[in-house]
Amino acid sequence: MSRFSEPQDPIFARLNASIGYDWRLAPYDIAQSRAHASMLAAQQIISVSDRDQLIAGLNQVEAELDSGSFVFEPSDEDIHMAIERRLTAVAGPVGGKLHTARSRNDQVATDVAMFVRAHAGQAAAQLHQLMAVVVELAEGHIDWPMPGYTHLQRAQPVYLGHHLLAYFWMFSRDLGRFGSVVAATDHLPLGAGALAGVNFDTDRRAVAAELGFPSIAENSIDAVSNRDFVLDYLAAAATCATHLSRLGAEIVLWSSEEFGFCEVADGFASGSSIMPQKKNPDAAELLRAKAPRIAGHLVALHGVMHGLPLTYNKDMQEDKEHLFDTVDTLELCLAAAKGMLAGIEFRSARLAAAAQDELLAATDIADLLVRRGVPFREAHGVVAGLVALAVGQGRTLSQLTPEEIAAQSTHLDAEYYEVLSQGRWLESKASEGGTALARVREQLEHARALLAASV
């Protein structure tokens, strides 16, 4: 029997169906159905025999799904109904008892929470692996001088190891964000029913314990309408993808002939269809390009959710495609970043040559004046004058004569030339978190300790 006297229009059926993508929830739907059947029997809502038949049937359905022999039918609206249909065919009429004391609303919310929890954990594991690669790279290039940049202009010298560790700390924050996503899935929605609870004496906490949820959702209305954990995953993924895009952007620049700082391995590069000399860092470029795709999914789901009245609305079906594509994209990007960095080759000569630009020491000269009592703004102006003089005459700062530097400030003497010694530029940045070698070694110790603690 049905309330409707006419069948669904085929166009609406296509619009309404989610089976084309929500099949990915099948493992979680099977797991929660087992737990639900066990609870129903424990609460004497169904018999032990019913439970055993249901679980045996679910095991067979799971095996068919795993082997690829499960046959989807045109009438399957979503994965939940497809599993229930097949379960009833396998187990008989008892299959219809599985939906006792639950609704698709709390069922779907539970499946999605389990999916998010699993893939937040996967992202965290991949980040941990990527961070380990960054640490190894940083340690292997700990004392390689290079220019640091602001506005893509040479600014101050740093060690390559220090620069690489900046990405470690970015990724460590991502690791924390995905940990928060896992925590956001702690509350079991199942048992909320359609929105108001159910008419049976269920044991939600037993189901939560079996499925690995630390607690239950306290409010049935919130339980079925909550998709915060999806938004949290998308937000964490968008920030992580942005970090990967910044890494990709630098590798694209650094691997150009204009920079020549590095070369990606052949396995993460592509050639040209007409220019045989080309070696394009396409993996890095794609890391750069994937970030806005993921950020777009976050914005789109905020758009879906922002004006919805409580409780469940069909609009919420749109959470899955945004979530699934983000999961696939991010996990692929994390794997690509790890592989690309593991095989990258840095060019010490090109990095060192760029780091020898004496203009990188301009701030150090200003600081020399400050140590001699000159206010920083005045010192800044003095050094700007020296830079203008040198650049205007095509000379380096160390090629200016003692008379020329004294003309800019009587506080400058022979120590001016000592400051321009390249090693001093780098080792003078001894503040905590700075690029002096001792500080970079401290960073590495902290990074390794963080990795060990987050295993």
Secondary structure as a PSIPRED ss2 file (coil, helix, strand):
# PSIPRED VFORMAT (PSIPRED V4.0)

   1 M C   1.000  0.000  0.000
   2 S C   1.000  0.000  0.000
   3 R C   1.000  0.000  0.000
   4 F C   1.000  0.000  0.000
   5 S C   1.000  0.000  0.000
   6 E C   1.000  0.000  0.000
   7 P C   1.000  0.000  0.000
   8 Q C   1.000  0.000  0.000
   9 D C   1.000  0.000  0.000
  10 P H   0.000  1.000  0.000
  11 I H   0.000  1.000  0.000
  12 F H   0.000  1.000  0.000
  13 A H   0.000  1.000  0.000
  14 R H   0.000  1.000  0.000
  15 L H   0.000  1.000  0.000
  16 N H   0.000  1.000  0.000
  17 A C   1.000  0.000  0.000
  18 S C   1.000  0.000  0.000
  19 I H   0.000  1.000  0.000
  20 G H   0.000  1.000  0.000
  21 Y H   0.000  1.000  0.000
  22 D H   0.000  1.000  0.000
  23 W H   0.000  1.000  0.000
  24 R H   0.000  1.000  0.000
  25 L H   0.000  1.000  0.000
  26 A H   0.000  1.000  0.000
  27 P H   0.000  1.000  0.000
  28 Y H   0.000  1.000  0.000
  29 D H   0.000  1.000  0.000
  30 I H   0.000  1.000  0.000
  31 A H   0.000  1.000  0.000
  32 Q H   0.000  1.000  0.000
  33 S H   0.000  1.000  0.000
  34 R H   0.000  1.000  0.000
  35 A H   0.000  1.000  0.000
  36 H H   0.000  1.000  0.000
  37 A H   0.000  1.000  0.000
  38 S H   0.000  1.000  0.000
  39 M H   0.000  1.000  0.000
  40 L H   0.000  1.000  0.000
  41 A H   0.000  1.000  0.000
  42 A H   0.000  1.000  0.000
  43 Q C   1.000  0.000  0.000
  44 Q C   1.000  0.000  0.000
  45 I C   1.000  0.000  0.000
  46 I C   1.000  0.000  0.000
  47 S C   1.000  0.000  0.000
  48 V H   0.000  1.000  0.000
  49 S H   0.000  1.000  0.000
  50 D H   0.000  1.000  0.000
  51 R H   0.000  1.000  0.000
  52 D H   0.000  1.000  0.000
  53 Q H   0.000  1.000  0.000
  54 L H   0.000  1.000  0.000
  55 I H   0.000  1.000  0.000
  56 A H   0.000  1.000  0.000
  57 G H   0.000  1.000  0.000
  58 L H   0.000  1.000  0.000
  59 N H   0.000  1.000  0.000
  60 Q H   0.000  1.000  0.000
  61 V H   0.000  1.000  0.000
  62 E H   0.000  1.000  0.000
  63 A H   0.000  1.000  0.000
  64 E H   0.000  1.000  0.000
  65 L H   0.000  1.000  0.000
  66 D H   0.000  1.000  0.000
  67 S H   0.000  1.000  0.000
  68 G C   1.000  0.000  0.000
  69 S C   1.000  0.000  0.000
  70 F C   1.000  0.000  0.000
  71 V C   1.000  0.000  0.000
  72 F C   1.000  0.000  0.000
  73 E C   1.000  0.000  0.000
  74 P C   1.000  0.000  0.000
  75 S C   1.000  0.000  0.000
  76 D C   1.000  0.000  0.000
  77 E C   1.000  0.000  0.000
  78 D C   1.000  0.000  0.000
  79 I H   0.000  1.000  0.000
  80 H H   0.000  1.000  0.000
  81 M H   0.000  1.000  0.000
  82 A H   0.000  1.000  0.000
  83 I H   0.000  1.000  0.000
  84 E H   0.000  1.000  0.000
  85 R H   0.000  1.000  0.000
  86 R H   0.000  1.000  0.000
  87 L H   0.000  1.000  0.000
  88 T H   0.000  1.000  0.000
  89 A H   0.000  1.000  0.000
  90 V H   0.000  1.000  0.000
  91 A H   0.000  1.000  0.000
  92 G C   1.000  0.000  0.000
  93 P H   0.000  1.000  0.000
  94 V H   0.000  1.000  0.000
  95 G H   0.000  1.000  0.000
  96 G H   0.000  1.000  0.000
  97 K H   0.000  1.000  0.000
  98 L C   1.000  0.000  0.000
  99 H C   1.000  0.000  0.000
 100 T C   1.000  0.000  0.000
 101 A C   1.000  0.000  0.000
 102 R C   1.000  0.000  0.000
 103 S C   1.000  0.000  0.000
 104 R H   0.000  1.000  0.000
 105 N H   0.000  1.000  0.000
 106 D H   0.000  1.000  0.000
 107 Q H   0.000  1.000  0.000
 108 V H   0.000  1.000  0.000
 109 A H   0.000  1.000  0.000
 110 T H   0.000  1.000  0.000
 111 D H   0.000  1.000  0.000
 112 V H   0.000  1.000  0.000
 113 A H   0.000  1.000  0.000
 114 M H   0.000  1.000  0.000
 115 F H   0.000  1.000  0.000
 116 V H   0.000  1.000  0.000
 117 R H   0.000  1.000  0.000
 118 A H   0.000  1.000  0.000
 119 H H   0.000  1.000  0.000
 120 A H   0.000  1.000  0.000
 121 G H   0.000  1.000  0.000
 122 Q H   0.000  1.000  0.000
 123 A H   0.000  1.000  0.000
 124 A H   0.000  1.000  0.000
 125 A H   0.000  1.000  0.000
 126 Q H   0.000  1.000  0.000
 127 L H   0.000  1.000  0.000
 128 H H   0.000  1.000  0.000
 129 Q H   0.000  1.000  0.000
 130 L H   0.000  1.000  0.000
 131 M H   0.000  1.000  0.000
 132 A H   0.000  1.000  0.000
 133 V H   0.000  1.000  0.000
 134 V H   0.000  1.000  0.000
 135 V H   0.000  1.000  0.000
 136 E H   0.000  1.000  0.000
 137 L H   0.000  1.000  0.000
 138 A H   0.000  1.000  0.000
 139 E H   0.000  1.000  0.000
 140 G H   0.000  1.000  0.000
 141 H C   1.000  0.000  0.000
 142 I C   1.000  0.000  0.000
 143 D C   1.000  0.000  0.000
 144 W C   1.000  0.000  0.000
 145 P E   0.000  0.000  1.000
 146 M E   0.000  0.000  1.000
 147 P E   0.000  0.000  1.000
 148 G E   0.000  0.000  1.000
 149 Y E   0.000  0.000  1.000
 150 T E   0.000  0.000  1.000
 151 H C   1.000  0.000  0.000
 152 L C   1.000  0.000  0.000
 153 Q E   0.000  0.000  1.000
 154 R E   0.000  0.000  1.000
 155 A E   0.000  0.000  1.000
 156 Q E   0.000  0.000  1.000
 157 P E   0.000  0.000  1.000
 158 V E   0.000  0.000  1.000
 159 Y E   0.000  0.000  1.000
 160 L H   0.000  1.000  0.000
 161 G H   0.000  1.000  0.000
 162 H H   0.000  1.000  0.000
 163 H H   0.000  1.000  0.000
 164 L H   0.000  1.000  0.000
 165 L H   0.000  1.000  0.000
 166 A H   0.000  1.000  0.000
 167 Y H   0.000  1.000  0.000
 168 F H   0.000  1.000  0.000
 169 W H   0.000  1.000  0.000
 170 M H   0.000  1.000  0.000
 171 F H   0.000  1.000  0.000
 172 S H   0.000  1.000  0.000
 173 R H   0.000  1.000  0.000
 174 D H   0.000  1.000  0.000
 175 L H   0.000  1.000  0.000
 176 G H   0.000  1.000  0.000
 177 R H   0.000  1.000  0.000
 178 F H   0.000  1.000  0.000
 179 G H   0.000  1.000  0.000
 180 S H   0.000  1.000  0.000
 181 V H   0.000  1.000  0.000
 182 V H   0.000  1.000  0.000
 183 A H   0.000  1.000  0.000
 184 A H   0.000  1.000  0.000
 185 T C   1.000  0.000  0.000
 186 D C   1.000  0.000  0.000
 187 H E   0.000  0.000  1.000
 188 L E   0.000  0.000  1.000
 189 P C   1.000  0.000  0.000
 190 L C   1.000  0.000  0.000
 191 G C   1.000  0.000  0.000
 192 A C   1.000  0.000  0.000
 193 G C   1.000  0.000  0.000
 194 A C   1.000  0.000  0.000
 195 L C   1.000  0.000  0.000
 196 A C   1.000  0.000  0.000
 197 G C   1.000  0.000  0.000
 198 V C   1.000  0.000  0.000
 199 N C   1.000  0.000  0.000
 200 F C   1.000  0.000  0.000
 201 D C   1.000  0.000  0.000
 202 T C   1.000  0.000  0.000
 203 D C   1.000  0.000  0.000
 204 R H   0.000  1.000  0.000
 205 R H   0.000  1.000  0.000
 206 A H   0.000  1.000  0.000
 207 V H   0.000  1.000  0.000
 208 A H   0.000  1.000  0.000
 209 A H   0.000  1.000  0.000
 210 E H   0.000  1.000  0.000
 211 L H   0.000  1.000  0.000
 212 G C   1.000  0.000  0.000
 213 F C   1.000  0.000  0.000
 214 P C   1.000  0.000  0.000
 215 S E   0.000  0.000  1.000
 216 I E   0.000  0.000  1.000
 217 A C   1.000  0.000  0.000
 218 E C   1.000  0.000  0.000
 219 N C   1.000  0.000  0.000
 220 S H   0.000  1.000  0.000
 221 I H   0.000  1.000  0.000
 222 D H   0.000  1.000  0.000
 223 A H   0.000  1.000  0.000
 224 V H   0.000  1.000  0.000
 225 S H   0.000  1.000  0.000
 226 N C   1.000  0.000  0.000
 227 R C   1.000  0.000  0.000
 228 D H   0.000  1.000  0.000
 229 F H   0.000  1.000  0.000
 230 V H   0.000  1.000  0.000
 231 L H   0.000  1.000  0.000
 232 D H   0.000  1.000  0.000
 233 Y H   0.000  1.000  0.000
 234 L H   0.000  1.000  0.000
 235 A H   0.000  1.000  0.000
 236 A H   0.000  1.000  0.000
 237 A H   0.000  1.000  0.000
 238 A H   0.000  1.000  0.000
 239 T H   0.000  1.000  0.000
 240 C H   0.000  1.000  0.000
 241 A H   0.000  1.000  0.000
 242 T H   0.000  1.000  0.000
 243 H H   0.000  1.000  0.000
 244 L H   0.000  1.000  0.000
 245 S H   0.000  1.000  0.000
 246 R H   0.000  1.000  0.000
 247 L H   0.000  1.000  0.000
 248 G H   0.000  1.000  0.000
 249 A H   0.000  1.000  0.000
 250 E H   0.000  1.000  0.000
 251 I H   0.000  1.000  0.000
 252 V H   0.000  1.000  0.000
 253 L H   0.000  1.000  0.000
 254 W H   0.000  1.000  0.000
 255 S C   1.000  0.000  0.000
 256 S C   1.000  0.000  0.000
 257 E C   1.000  0.000  0.000
 258 E C   1.000  0.000  0.000
 259 F C   1.000  0.000  0.000
 260 G C   1.000  0.000  0.000
 261 F C   1.000  0.000  0.000
 262 C E   0.000  0.000  1.000
 263 E E   0.000  0.000  1.000
 264 V C   1.000  0.000  0.000
 265 A C   1.000  0.000  0.000
 266 D H   0.000  1.000  0.000
 267 G H   0.000  1.000  0.000
 268 F H   0.000  1.000  0.000
 269 A C   1.000  0.000  0.000
 270 S E   0.000  0.000  1.000
 271 G C   1.000  0.000  0.000
 272 S C   1.000  0.000  0.000
 273 S C   1.000  0.000  0.000
 274 I C   1.000  0.000  0.000
 275 M C   1.000  0.000  0.000
 276 P C   1.000  0.000  0.000
 277 Q C   1.000  0.000  0.000
 278 K C   1.000  0.000  0.000
 279 K C   1.000  0.000  0.000
 280 N E   0.000  0.000  1.000
 281 P C   1.000  0.000  0.000
 282 D H   0.000  1.000  0.000
 283 A H   0.000  1.000  0.000
 284 A H   0.000  1.000  0.000
 285 E H   0.000  1.000  0.000
 286 L H   0.000  1.000  0.000
 287 L H   0.000  1.000  0.000
 288 R H   0.000  1.000  0.000
 289 A H   0.000  1.000  0.000
 290 K H   0.000  1.000  0.000
 291 A H   0.000  1.000  0.000
 292 P H   0.000  1.000  0.000
 293 R H   0.000  1.000  0.000
 294 I H   0.000  1.000  0.000
 295 A H   0.000  1.000  0.000
 296 G H   0.000  1.000  0.000
 297 H H   0.000  1.000  0.000
 298 L H   0.000  1.000  0.000
 299 V H   0.000  1.000  0.000
 300 A H   0.000  1.000  0.000
 301 L H   0.000  1.000  0.000
 302 H H   0.000  1.000  0.000
 303 G H   0.000  1.000  0.000
 304 V H   0.000  1.000  0.000
 305 M H   0.000  1.000  0.000
 306 H C   1.000  0.000  0.000
 307 G C   1.000  0.000  0.000
 308 L C   1.000  0.000  0.000
 309 P C   1.000  0.000  0.000
 310 L C   1.000  0.000  0.000
 311 T C   1.000  0.000  0.000
 312 Y C   1.000  0.000  0.000
 313 N C   1.000  0.000  0.000
 314 K H   0.000  1.000  0.000
 315 D H   0.000  1.000  0.000
 316 M H   0.000  1.000  0.000
 317 Q H   0.000  1.000  0.000
 318 E H   0.000  1.000  0.000
 319 D H   0.000  1.000  0.000
 320 K H   0.000  1.000  0.000
 321 E H   0.000  1.000  0.000
 322 H H   0.000  1.000  0.000
 323 L H   0.000  1.000  0.000
 324 F H   0.000  1.000  0.000
 325 D H   0.000  1.000  0.000
 326 T H   0.000  1.000  0.000
 327 V H   0.000  1.000  0.000
 328 D H   0.000  1.000  0.000
 329 T H   0.000  1.000  0.000
 330 L H   0.000  1.000  0.000
 331 E H   0.000  1.000  0.000
 332 L H   0.000  1.000  0.000
 333 C H   0.000  1.000  0.000
 334 L H   0.000  1.000  0.000
 335 A H   0.000  1.000  0.000
 336 A H   0.000  1.000  0.000
 337 A H   0.000  1.000  0.000
 338 K H   0.000  1.000  0.000
 339 G H   0.000  1.000  0.000
 340 M H   0.000  1.000  0.000
 341 L H   0.000  1.000  0.000
 342 A H   0.000  1.000  0.000
 343 G H   0.000  1.000  0.000
 344 I C   1.000  0.000  0.000
 345 E E   0.000  0.000  1.000
 346 F E   0.000  0.000  1.000
 347 R C   1.000  0.000  0.000
 348 S H   0.000  1.000  0.000
 349 A H   0.000  1.000  0.000
 350 R H   0.000  1.000  0.000
 351 L H   0.000  1.000  0.000
 352 A H   0.000  1.000  0.000
 353 A H   0.000  1.000  0.000
 354 A H   0.000  1.000  0.000
 355 A H   0.000  1.000  0.000
 356 Q C   1.000  0.000  0.000
 357 D C   1.000  0.000  0.000
 358 E H   0.000  1.000  0.000
 359 L H   0.000  1.000  0.000
 360 L H   0.000  1.000  0.000
 361 A H   0.000  1.000  0.000
 362 A H   0.000  1.000  0.000
 363 T H   0.000  1.000  0.000
 364 D H   0.000  1.000  0.000
 365 I H   0.000  1.000  0.000
 366 A H   0.000  1.000  0.000
 367 D H   0.000  1.000  0.000
 368 L H   0.000  1.000  0.000
 369 L H   0.000  1.000  0.000
 370 V H   0.000  1.000  0.000
 371 R H   0.000  1.000  0.000
 372 R C   1.000  0.000  0.000
 373 G C   1.000  0.000  0.000
 374 V C   1.000  0.000  0.000
 375 P C   1.000  0.000  0.000
 376 F H   0.000  1.000  0.000
 377 R H   0.000  1.000  0.000
 378 E H   0.000  1.000  0.000
 379 A H   0.000  1.000  0.000
 380 H H   0.000  1.000  0.000
 381 G H   0.000  1.000  0.000
 382 V H   0.000  1.000  0.000
 383 V H   0.000  1.000  0.000
 384 A H   0.000  1.000  0.000
 385 G H   0.000  1.000  0.000
 386 L H   0.000  1.000  0.000
 387 V H   0.000  1.000  0.000
 388 A H   0.000  1.000  0.000
 389 L H   0.000  1.000  0.000
 390 A H   0.000  1.000  0.000
 391 V H   0.000  1.000  0.000
 392 G H   0.000  1.000  0.000
 393 Q C   1.000  0.000  0.000
 394 G C   1.000  0.000  0.000
 395 R C   1.000  0.000  0.000
 396 T C   1.000  0.000  0.000
 397 L H   0.000  1.000  0.000
 398 S H   0.000  1.000  0.000
 399 Q H   0.000  1.000  0.000
 400 L C   1.000  0.000  0.000
 401 T C   1.000  0.000  0.000
 402 P H   0.000  1.000  0.000
 403 E H   0.000  1.000  0.000
 404 E H   0.000  1.000  0.000
 405 I H   0.000  1.000  0.000
 406 A H   0.000  1.000  0.000
 407 A H   0.000  1.000  0.000
 408 Q H   0.000  1.000  0.000
 409 S C   1.000  0.000  0.000
 410 T C   1.000  0.000  0.000
 411 H C   1.000  0.000  0.000
 412 L C   1.000  0.000  0.000
 413 D C   1.000  0.000  0.000
 414 A C   1.000  0.000  0.000
 415 E H   0.000  1.000  0.000
 416 Y H   0.000  1.000  0.000
 417 Y H   0.000  1.000  0.000
 418 E H   0.000  1.000  0.000
 419 V H   0.000  1.000  0.000
 420 L C   1.000  0.000  0.000
 421 S C   1.000  0.000  0.000
 422 Q H   0.000  1.000  0.000
 423 G H   0.000  1.000  0.000
 424 R H   0.000  1.000  0.000
 425 W H   0.000  1.000  0.000
 426 L H   0.000  1.000  0.000
 427 E H   0.000  1.000  0.000
 428 S C   1.000  0.000  0.000
 429 K C   1.000  0.000  0.000
 430 A C   1.000  0.000  0.000
 431 S C   1.000  0.000  0.000
 432 E C   1.000  0.000  0.000
 433 G C   1.000  0.000  0.000
 434 G C   1.000  0.000  0.000
 435 T C   1.000  0.000  0.000
 436 A C   1.000  0.000  0.000
 437 L H   0.000  1.000  0.000
 438 A H   0.000  1.000  0.000
 439 R H   0.000  1.000  0.000
 440 V H   0.000  1.000  0.000
 441 R H   0.000  1.000  0.000
 442 E H   0.000  1.000  0.000
 443 Q H   0.000  1.000  0.000
 444 L H   0.000  1.000  0.000
 445 E H   0.000  1.000  0.000
 446 H H   0.000  1.000  0.000
 447 A H   0.000  1.000  0.000
 448 R H   0.000  1.000  0.000
 449 A H   0.000  1.000  0.000
 450 L H   0.000  1.000  0.000
 451 L H   0.000  1.000  0.000
 452 A H   0.000  1.000  0.000
 453 A H   0.000  1.000  0.000
 454 S C   1.000  0.000  0.000
 455 V C   1.000  0.000  0.000
